[in-house]
C-alpha cells in the first residue's frame, strides 16, 4: 500500500471516528433532554392531580352544605303545612 493511500485511509478513519463520537454525544444529549421533558410533564400531571383533589374536596364540602340547607328548608315547609 503506498504511503499516500495509507495517509488518506488514516484521515478518513479519523473523521469517521469523530463523526461517530459526535453522533453518540448528540444521541446522549437528546435522550437526556427527552428524560427531563418527561419528568417535567409528569410533575405537571402530579400538580394537576393534587389541584383536582383539592377541588373535589371543596365541591364535596359545598354539596354537604347545600344538602343541609335543603333539609332545613324541607323541615320548614313541613312545619308550615
Helices and strands as residue ranges (DSSP letters): H 3-80
